[in-house]
Amino acid sequence: MRLSTVDLQKRLNPDKPKGLPIALTVLIALLAGSVFIFALAPYGIWPLALVSPAILYALLMPDMSGKRAFLIGQAYGTGLWCVGAFWLYTSIHVYGDTPAWLALIMIALMGLGMGLFHGFLALVFNRMVGRQPLSFAALWILQEWLKTWLFTGFPWLFVGYAFTEQYWLSSLAPVAGVFAVSFVAVLLAASLVELLRRRGGYMIPSIALLVISSALWLMNPQWTKPKGTPDLSVSLIQGNIPQDLKWLTEYQIETLKIYATLTSTEWDRDIVLWPESSIPMFQDEAIGFISEMVKMAKETDTTWVTGIPYRDLENFDPKTDKYPPFYNSVVALGSDAEGMYKKQRLVPFGEYIPFEGMLDILPNLAGSQEIMSYSRGSDNQSPLRVRGHNLGSAVCYEVAYPDTTRKNAIGTDFLLTISNDAWFGTSAGPLQHLQMVQMRALENGRWFMRATNTGVTAIIDHKGRIVERAPQFERTVLRGDVQARVGNTPFMSFGNYPILFIITLLLVLSYFGKRGMPQPRLGKSLK
């Protein structure tokens, strides 16, 4: 049988889709992204953190158009975020009084928006770089890193978090951070696909990196060391205030009574720590209560650290400003205590209105951002001083930002994070949040105190291990001891620069390698 030129062009066209039908491929990608959530807390089925990206890699390997590749990546990312961040439904519907149907639409739109990261990953992987495990892993880390700052960032659902307690791999975290853990995991996942395709050579880099991480685990290097001072006794207060009551004016006094009562037996401890905004009013509105607590703290030689909205009246000029700036803050008071930390990473639409000034075009909302938005704390704040130690802080979800926490940890002896995860109810959100704190402790070689309103309140050591943990949704006090440590991990010293340099080098080499690959010679009649 003789083939026409047109038939030959169709058979040799490299953009012709191969493999499974597009509808089935998209469905598989959607499901692969959806199951990733089960690799994270509270489920902890970490092999799924290999299986999920491996499926996406396999789906992108056949020759296909850029449009098809983008669609596959978009489907994967949409499934990942719609299921993985479904805990947002609780805050939007239950506490935001949004109708269920509208809340579901908002979750779907969020999933589509965040899914773009994987959509463009797939497009670049298909069109611009060589399709092999090293470039795939490098692109994966690029999109994870972009999520930490692009459009203020939403740094959630990283592959590396699935291995927080798998120390044969997470031992890389103090060296190069969570992105290094993600890189090795995704590289291994893609290399296993190549092994099934009888291209076992790609396993060599994965095995080499696993040998390094396993050696670090077995040798157990002490990147930081004890300061040599006695451990500090700490009491973490979990008030368990219902979210629908927390900010009601008529419930403010009751909230203060609850925290004061829980603390009444703890005044002989070195540190008493209250959660985020546990005082549900500005400091100038609670002067009497704060003075009484400070008096008790000083009489019992106790340091009291609490979250509180802070209204900066000192830097307010009524001649030029309508309202004083206010901050989501944590303050150290009482005996041997000094300092205030103002939250740097604010939640869009929750703590501030993006695109400041846009509301001015609406007469009824003009200037409203000034009274609706917290101000952002500077990125060069001094640590709190407690009991002769430097204490680094992170408020709520800013602990999800590796570099922000790293900078706040430099020069400190231990760390705290306070939060109010009542917004997310009984969903997986608070447990994923705790897992991130474990990773931050491991990266920085520092103990963490984590006080929350409804849980999960915990004490975490410098290896990311949970030492003490309070049950969720109970009004309780978590007691324990915290060790002060000094020294810097490699990650604290160099941050994300090493891993970003490596992935940039890999992508550049892969790009030029793809351009230098010989193309099929079709003959003049087929050009």
C-alpha positions as CSV (number, residue, x, y, z in Angstrom):
1,M,0.0,0.0,0.0
2,R,1.3,3.4,-1.0
3,L,1.0,6.3,1.4
4,S,0.4,9.8,0.2
5,T,2.4,12.8,1.5
6,V,-0.6,13.9,3.6
7,D,-0.8,10.4,5.2
8,L,2.9,10.6,6.0
9,Q,2.5,14.1,7.5
10,K,-0.2,12.8,9.8
11,R,1.8,9.9,11.0
12,L,5.0,11.8,11.6
13,N,3.4,15.0,13.0
14,P,4.9,15.2,16.6
15,D,2.0,17.3,17.9
16,K,-0.5,14.5,17.2
17,P,-1.9,13.3,20.6
18,K,-1.1,9.7,21.5
19,G,-2.3,7.4,24.2
20,L,-5.6,7.6,26.1
21,P,-8.6,9.7,24.9
22,I,-8.4,13.3,26.2
23,A,-11.5,13.0,28.4
24,L,-10.2,9.9,30.2
25,T,-6.7,11.5,30.5
26,V,-8.2,14.6,32.1
27,L,-10.3,12.5,34.5
28,I,-7.3,10.5,35.6
29,A,-5.3,13.7,36.1
30,L,-8.2,15.2,38.2
31,L,-8.3,12.1,40.4
32,A,-4.5,12.0,40.7
33,G,-4.5,15.5,42.1
34,S,-7.5,14.8,44.3
35,V,-5.9,11.8,46.1
36,F,-2.8,13.8,47.1
37,I,-4.5,15.1,50.2
38,F,-4.4,11.7,51.7
39,A,-0.6,11.9,51.8
40,L,-0.8,14.7,54.3
41,A,-2.0,15.0,57.8
42,P,-4.2,13.6,59.3
43,Y,-4.1,10.7,56.9
44,G,-0.4,10.3,56.5
45,I,-0.4,7.8,53.6
46,W,2.9,9.3,52.3
47,P,3.4,6.9,49.4
48,L,0.6,8.8,47.7
49,A,2.9,11.8,47.6
50,L,4.9,9.7,45.1
51,V,2.0,8.1,43.3
52,S,0.2,11.3,42.6
53,P,2.9,13.3,40.8
54,A,4.1,10.0,39.1
55,I,0.7,9.7,37.4
56,L,0.8,13.3,36.2
57,Y,4.3,12.7,34.8
58,A,3.2,9.5,33.0
59,L,0.2,11.3,31.5
60,L,2.5,14.1,30.1
61,M,5.0,11.7,28.5
62,P,3.3,10.9,25.2
63,D,3.7,13.4,22.3
64,M,0.9,15.9,22.5
65,S,0.0,19.5,21.8
66,G,0.7,22.2,24.3
67,K,-3.0,22.8,24.7
68,R,-3.6,19.1,25.7
69,A,-0.7,19.2,28.1
70,F,-2.0,22.4,29.8
71,L,-5.4,20.8,30.1
72,I,-4.0,17.8,31.9
73,G,-1.9,19.9,34.2
74,Q,-4.9,22.2,34.9
75,A,-7.1,19.2,35.7
76,Y,-4.5,17.8,38.1
77,G,-4.1,21.1,39.9
78,T,-7.8,21.7,40.1
79,G,-8.3,18.3,41.8
80,L,-5.4,19.0,44.1
81,W,-6.8,22.3,45.4
82,C,-10.5,21.6,45.3
83,V,-10.1,18.6,47.5
84,G,-6.8,19.5,49.3
85,A,-8.1,22.9,50.4
86,F,-11.7,22.0,50.9
87,W,-11.3,23.0,54.6
88,L,-12.0,26.6,53.3
89,Y,-15.6,25.6,52.8
90,T,-16.1,25.6,56.6
91,S,-14.9,29.2,57.0
92,I,-16.8,30.4,53.9
93,H,-20.1,28.6,54.5
94,V,-20.3,27.9,58.2
95,Y,-18.7,31.1,59.6
96,G,-19.0,33.3,56.6
97,D,-22.7,32.8,56.2
98,T,-22.3,32.1,52.5
99,P,-24.9,29.9,50.9
100,A,-23.7,26.3,50.4
101,W,-24.1,26.5,46.6
102,L,-22.1,29.8,46.4
103,A,-19.4,28.4,48.8
104,L,-19.0,25.4,46.5
105,I,-18.6,27.7,43.5
106,M,-16.0,29.8,45.3
107,I,-14.1,26.6,46.1
108,A,-14.2,25.5,42.5
109,L,-13.0,28.9,41.3
110,M,-10.2,28.8,43.8
111,G,-9.3,25.4,42.5
112,L,-9.3,26.5,38.9
113,G,-7.1,29.6,39.8
114,M,-4.6,27.6,41.9
115,G,-4.7,24.8,39.3
116,L,-3.0,27.2,36.8
117,F,0.3,26.6,38.5
118,H,0.2,22.9,37.4
119,G,-1.3,23.9,34.1
120,F,1.7,26.0,33.2
121,L,4.0,23.4,34.7
122,A,2.6,20.9,32.2
123,L,2.8,23.4,29.3
124,V,6.4,24.3,29.9
125,F,7.3,20.6,30.5
126,N,5.7,19.7,27.2
127,R,7.0,22.6,25.0
128,M,10.2,24.1,26.4
129,V,12.3,21.5,28.2
130,G,13.4,18.0,27.8
131,R,10.7,15.6,29.1
132,Q,12.6,13.7,31.8
133,P,12.5,13.4,35.6
134,L,15.1,16.1,36.4
135,S,13.2,18.9,34.5
136,F,9.9,17.7,35.8
137,A,11.1,17.9,39.4
138,A,12.7,21.3,38.8
139,L,9.4,22.7,37.4
140,W,7.5,21.2,40.3
141,I,9.7,23.0,42.8
142,L,9.4,26.2,40.7
143,Q,5.6,26.2,41.0
144,E,5.8,25.4,44.7
145,W,8.2,28.3,45.3
146,L,6.0,30.7,43.3
147,K,3.1,29.9,45.6
148,T,5.1,31.5,48.5
149,W,5.0,35.0,47.0
150,L,3.1,35.4,43.8
151,F,-0.1,37.4,44.5
152,T,0.9,37.4,48.2
153,G,1.2,33.6,48.1
154,F,-0.8,30.6,49.2
155,P,2.0,28.1,50.3
156,W,-0.1,25.0,50.9
157,L,-0.1,21.3,49.7
158,F,3.7,21.0,49.2
159,V,4.9,17.4,48.4
160,G,7.6,17.7,51.1
161,Y,5.1,18.0,53.9
162,A,4.0,14.4,53.4
163,F,7.5,13.3,54.5
164,T,7.8,15.5,57.6
165,E,8.1,12.5,59.9
166,Q,9.8,10.3,57.3
167,Y,13.3,11.3,58.5
168,W,15.1,9.2,55.8
169,L,14.0,12.0,53.5
170,S,13.1,15.0,55.6
171,S,16.6,15.1,57.0
172,L,17.3,17.3,54.0
173,A,15.0,20.0,55.5
174,P,17.7,21.6,57.8
175,V,20.1,21.6,54.8
176,A,17.9,23.1,52.0
177,G,14.3,23.4,53.3
178,V,11.0,21.8,52.4
179,F,11.6,22.4,48.7
180,A,14.6,20.0,48.8
181,V,12.4,17.3,50.3
182,S,9.8,18.0,47.6
183,F,12.4,17.9,44.8
184,V,13.8,14.5,45.8
185,A,10.3,13.0,46.2
186,V,9.0,14.2,42.9
187,L,12.3,13.2,41.2
188,L,11.9,9.7,42.6
189,A,8.3,9.5,41.5
190,A,9.1,10.4,37.9
191,S,12.1,8.2,37.9
192,L,10.0,5.2,39.0
193,V,7.8,5.8,35.9
194,E,10.9,5.8,33.7
195,L,12.0,2.5,35.4
196,L,8.7,1.0,34.4
197,R,9.4,2.2,30.8
198,R,12.8,0.3,31.0
199,R,14.8,3.5,31.3
200,G,16.4,2.8,34.6
201,G,19.3,5.3,34.2
202,Y,17.1,8.1,35.5
203,M,17.0,6.3,38.9
204,I,20.7,7.1,39.5
205,P,20.2,10.7,40.6
206,S,17.2,9.7,42.8
207,I,19.2,6.9,44.5
208,A,22.2,9.2,45.0
209,L,20.0,11.8,46.8
210,L,18.2,9.2,48.8
211,V,21.6,7.9,50.0
212,I,22.6,11.4,51.1
213,S,19.3,12.0,52.9
214,S,19.4,8.6,54.6
215,A,23.1,9.1,55.6
216,L,22.0,12.4,57.2
217,W,19.3,10.6,59.0
218,L,21.6,7.9,60.3
219,M,24.4,10.2,61.3
220,N,21.9,12.6,62.9
221,P,24.1,15.8,62.7
222,Q,23.3,18.4,65.3
223,W,23.0,21.5,63.3
224,T,22.1,23.5,66.4
225,K,23.1,22.8,70.0
226,P,21.5,23.4,73.4
227,K,22.2,26.8,74.8
228,G,23.3,25.3,78.1
229,T,20.5,27.0,80.2
230,P,17.8,25.2,82.1
231,D,14.7,24.2,80.1
232,L,11.8,26.6,80.4
233,S,8.5,25.4,81.9
234,V,5.6,26.6,79.7
235,S,1.9,26.5,79.8
236,L,-0.1,26.9,76.6
237,I,-3.7,28.0,77.1
238,Q,-6.4,26.6,74.8
239,G,-9.6,28.6,75.4
240,N,-11.7,26.8,72.8
241,I,-13.9,29.9,72.2
242,P,-16.5,29.1,69.5
243,Q,-15.7,31.1,66.3
244,D,-19.3,32.4,66.0
245,L,-18.9,34.0,69.5
246,K,-15.3,35.0,69.5
247,W,-15.8,38.5,68.1
248,L,-19.2,39.3,69.6
249,T,-19.0,42.4,71.8
250,E,-21.3,40.8,74.4
251,Y,-19.0,37.8,74.6
252,Q,-15.7,39.7,75.1
253,I,-15.8,39.7,78.9
254,E,-16.7,36.0,79.0
255,T,-13.7,35.3,76.8
256,L,-11.4,37.2,79.1
257,K,-12.8,35.3,82.1
258,I,-12.2,32.0,80.4
259,Y,-8.5,32.7,79.8
260,A,-8.0,34.2,83.2
261,T,-9.5,31.2,84.9
262,L,-7.5,28.7,82.9
263,T,-4.3,30.7,83.7
264,S,-5.0,31.1,87.4
265,T,-3.2,27.8,88.2
266,E,-0.3,28.5,85.9
267,W,1.3,31.7,87.3
268,D,4.3,29.8,88.7
269,R,5.5,28.7,85.2
270,D,8.3,30.4,83.3
271,I,6.1,31.2,80.3
272,V,2.3,31.3,79.9
273,L,1.3,31.6,76.2
274,W,-2.1,32.6,75.0
275,P,-3.3,32.1,71.4
276,E,-3.9,34.6,68.5
277,S,-6.2,37.4,69.4
278,S,-7.1,35.7,72.7
279,I,-7.8,39.2,74.0
280,P,-10.6,40.1,71.4
281,M,-10.2,43.9,71.6
282,F,-7.6,46.5,71.1
283,Q,-5.0,46.9,73.9
284,D,-6.3,50.4,74.8
285,E,-9.7,48.9,75.3
286,A,-8.4,46.2,77.7
287,I,-6.0,48.3,79.8
288,G,-7.6,47.3,83.1
289,F,-7.6,43.6,82.4
290,I,-4.0,43.7,81.0
291,S,-2.8,45.5,84.0
292,E,-4.2,42.9,86.3
293,M,-2.6,40.1,84.3
294,V,0.7,41.8,84.3
295,K,0.5,42.3,88.0
296,M,-0.1,38.6,88.6
297,A,2.7,37.7,86.2
298,K,5.2,39.9,88.0
299,E,4.2,38.7,91.5
300,T,4.8,35.1,90.5
301,D,7.9,35.7,88.3
302,T,6.1,34.6,85.2
303,T,6.4,35.8,81.6
304,W,3.0,36.2,79.9
305,V,2.9,36.2,76.1
306,T,-0.4,36.8,74.4
307,G,-1.9,37.5,71.0
308,I,-3.8,40.8,70.8
309,P,-5.0,43.3,68.2
310,Y,-2.7,46.3,68.6
311,R,-3.9,49.8,67.8
312,D,-0.9,52.1,67.2
313,L,-2.1,55.3,68.8
314,E,1.4,56.7,69.3
315,N,2.0,57.0,65.5
316,F,-1.5,58.3,64.7
317,D,-1.9,61.8,63.6
318,P,-5.6,62.8,63.4
319,K,-4.6,65.7,61.2
320,T,-3.4,63.5,58.4
321,D,-5.1,60.1,59.1
322,K,-8.7,59.1,59.7
323,Y,-7.8,56.0,61.7
324,P,-4.8,54.7,63.5
325,P,-3.0,51.7,62.0
326,F,-3.7,48.4,63.7
327,Y,-1.8,45.1,63.8
328,N,-2.4,41.4,64.5
329,S,0.3,41.2,67.2
330,V,1.9,39.1,69.9
331,V,3.3,40.8,73.0
332,A,5.5,39.7,75.9
333,L,4.6,41.1,79.3
334,G,5.1,40.4,83.0
335,S,8.4,39.3,84.5
336,D,11.6,39.4,82.5
337,A,9.7,40.1,79.3
338,E,9.9,42.7,76.5
339,G,8.8,43.2,72.9
340,M,6.0,43.0,70.4
341,Y,5.8,41.2,67.1
342,K,3.5,42.4,64.4
343,K,2.3,39.9,61.8
344,Q,3.9,40.3,58.4
345,R,1.9,37.9,56.2
346,L,-1.7,38.9,56.2
347,V,-4.6,36.9,54.9
348,P,-6.1,38.5,51.7
349,F,-9.8,39.5,52.3
350,G,-9.5,38.1,55.8
351,E,-7.1,40.6,57.3
352,Y,-6.7,43.2,54.6
353,I,-8.4,44.3,51.4
354,P,-6.1,43.7,48.3
355,F,-5.7,46.5,45.7
356,E,-5.9,49.2,48.3
357,G,-7.8,52.2,47.1
358,M,-10.0,50.3,44.6
359,L,-13.0,50.6,46.9
360,D,-12.8,54.4,46.7
361,I,-14.7,54.3,43.4
362,L,-17.7,53.1,45.4
363,P,-19.2,56.0,47.4
364,N,-20.5,53.8,50.2
365,L,-17.2,52.0,50.6
366,A,-14.7,54.9,50.0
367,G,-12.0,54.8,52.6
368,S,-13.3,51.5,54.1
369,Q,-10.0,49.7,53.6
370,E,-8.6,51.9,56.4
371,I,-10.9,50.5,58.9
372,M,-11.2,46.9,57.5
373,S,-7.5,46.1,57.0
374,Y,-4.8,45.2,59.4
375,S,-1.4,46.9,58.7
376,R,1.5,44.7,57.8
377,G,4.4,44.4,60.2
378,S,7.9,45.1,58.9
379,D,10.2,42.3,57.9
380,N,13.1,43.3,60.2
381,Q,11.5,43.2,63.6
382,S,13.5,42.3,66.7
383,P,12.6,39.0,68.5
384,L,10.7,39.1,71.8
385,R,12.9,38.9,74.9
386,V,11.7,36.4,77.5
387,R,13.6,34.9,80.5
388,G,16.9,36.0,79.1
389,H,16.2,34.4,75.7
390,N,15.3,35.7,72.2
391,L,11.9,34.3,71.1
392,G,11.0,34.3,67.4
393,S,7.3,34.6,66.4
394,A,4.9,33.6,63.7
395,V,1.2,34.4,63.8
396,C,-1.3,32.0,62.2
397,Y,-0.8,31.0,58.6
398,E,2.5,33.0,58.1
399,V,4.2,29.9,59.6
400,A,3.4,28.3,56.2
401,Y,6.0,30.6,54.6
402,P,9.4,28.9,54.9
403,D,11.5,32.0,54.3
404,T,9.5,34.3,56.6
405,T,9.9,31.9,59.5
406,R,13.6,31.4,58.7
407,K,14.2,35.1,58.9
408,N,12.3,35.4,62.1
409,A,14.3,32.4,63.6
410,I,17.7,34.0,63.0
411,G,19.3,35.0,66.3
412,T,16.6,33.3,68.4
413,D,16.7,30.5,71.0
414,F,13.3,29.0,70.3
415,L,10.1,29.9,68.5
416,L,6.4,30.4,69.0
417,T,3.4,30.4,66.7
418,I,-0.1,31.4,67.8
419,S,-3.2,30.7,65.8
420,N,-7.0,30.6,65.7
421,D,-7.9,27.6,63.5
422,A,-11.5,27.6,64.7
423,W,-12.3,29.0,61.3
424,F,-11.8,25.5,59.8
425,G,-13.8,23.4,62.2
426,T,-13.2,19.7,62.3
427,S,-11.6,19.7,58.8
428,A,-8.0,18.6,58.0
429,G,-6.9,22.3,57.8
430,P,-5.7,22.6,61.4
431,L,-3.8,19.3,61.2
432,Q,-2.1,20.3,57.9
433,H,-1.2,23.6,59.6
434,L,0.4,21.7,62.5
435,Q,2.4,19.6,60.0
436,M,3.9,22.8,58.6
437,V,5.0,23.9,62.0
438,Q,6.8,20.6,62.4
439,M,8.6,21.2,59.1
440,R,9.6,24.8,60.2
441,A,11.0,23.4,63.5
442,L,13.1,20.9,61.5
443,E,14.3,23.4,59.0
444,N,15.5,25.9,61.7
445,G,16.6,23.5,64.4
446,R,14.5,25.2,67.0
447,W,11.8,24.2,69.5
448,F,8.3,25.5,68.8
449,M,5.5,26.4,71.2
450,R,2.2,26.4,69.3
451,A,-0.9,27.9,71.2
452,T,-4.2,27.8,69.4
453,N,-7.8,28.6,70.3
454,T,-9.4,25.2,69.4
455,G,-6.3,23.2,68.5
456,V,-3.9,21.8,67.6
457,T,-1.9,23.2,70.6
458,A,1.5,21.5,70.8
459,I,5.1,21.6,71.8
460,I,7.5,20.5,69.0
461,D,11.2,19.8,69.3
462,H,14.1,20.8,67.0
463,K,13.7,17.7,65.0
464,G,10.1,18.4,64.2
465,R,8.8,15.8,66.6
466,I,5.6,16.5,68.7
467,V,6.7,16.3,72.3
468,E,3.3,17.3,73.9
469,R,-0.1,17.8,72.3
470,A,-3.5,18.9,73.6
471,P,-6.7,17.4,72.3
472,Q,-8.7,19.6,69.9
473,F,-11.9,21.3,70.8
474,E,-11.3,21.1,74.6
475,R,-10.8,24.0,77.0
476,T,-7.5,23.0,78.5
477,V,-3.9,23.8,79.4
478,L,-0.9,22.1,77.8
479,R,2.1,22.0,80.1
480,G,5.7,21.1,79.1
481,D,9.3,22.1,78.9
482,V,11.1,23.9,76.1
483,Q,14.8,23.8,75.3
484,A,16.7,26.9,74.2
485,R,19.1,26.2,71.3
486,V,21.7,28.2,69.4
487,G,23.4,28.0,66.1
488,N,22.2,28.0,62.5
489,T,21.1,25.2,60.2
490,P,22.4,25.5,56.6
491,F,18.9,26.4,55.6
492,M,18.9,29.3,58.1
493,S,22.1,30.5,56.6
494,F,21.4,30.2,52.9
495,G,17.6,29.9,52.7
496,N,16.1,28.7,49.4
497,Y,19.0,30.0,47.2
498,P,20.8,26.6,46.9
499,I,17.7,24.7,45.7
500,L,16.6,27.6,43.4
501,F,20.1,27.6,41.9
502,I,19.9,23.9,41.3
503,I,16.5,23.9,39.6
504,T,17.4,26.9,37.5
505,L,20.6,25.1,36.3
506,L,18.6,22.0,35.5
507,L,15.9,23.9,33.6
508,V,18.5,25.9,31.6
509,L,20.4,22.7,30.7
510,S,17.2,20.9,29.8
511,Y,16.0,23.8,27.6
512,F,19.2,24.0,25.6
513,G,19.4,20.2,25.5
514,K,15.9,20.1,24.0
515,R,16.9,22.7,21.4
516,G,20.0,20.7,20.5
517,M,18.1,17.4,19.9
518,P,18.1,16.2,16.3
519,Q,14.7,16.5,14.6
520,P,13.3,14.0,12.2
521,R,14.4,14.5,8.6
522,L,11.3,14.4,6.6
523,G,12.6,15.4,3.2
524,K,11.8,18.4,1.1
525,S,8.4,17.2,0.0
526,L,7.2,17.1,3.7
527,K,8.5,20.5,4.9
